[in-house]
Amino acid sequence: MARGPFINRQPDYTDLDLDFFANPNTGDLIKKVGEDAIKRSVRNLIFTNFYERPFRPYIGSNIRKLLFENITPFTAILLKNAIVSVINNFETRVSLQKVNVTENIDNNGYDVRLEYIILNRQAPVVTSLFLERIR
């Protein structure tokens, strides 16, 4: 039987940095660690369209299609629902708390504010994105 102080270790999430910069000392790819890895994963899920991932066509959100609609509060609600759906279904490492999508008519896009809690952590993480269509 084990005795002594037990250390509650938090899992350290890692992911490749998609900028593909090399470590100057080792020449290996730099990796994202912890909160930065989760932020990148959430961002990638939001910007992934259906049928973009080989052998997994069901992963993604239809955000690009919605960005070509008129900028209205109804489209903002559809964007919010798409974001909530993709994060709840495919990012199991976070617990989504709040999603705010507001239309930004002057800049022809939407301001998105995500608030989520990484599992086994207590502090909420806030991520802000600006969604605009690419011409």
Buried (B, 14 or more C-beta within 10 A) or exposed (E): EEEEEEEEEEEEBEBEBEEEEEEEEEEEEBEBEBBBBBBBBBBBBBBBEBEEEEEEEEBBBBBBEBBEEEBEEEBBEBBBBBBBEBBEEBBEBBBBEEBEBEBBEEEEBBBBEBEBBBEEBEEEBEBEBEBEEEE
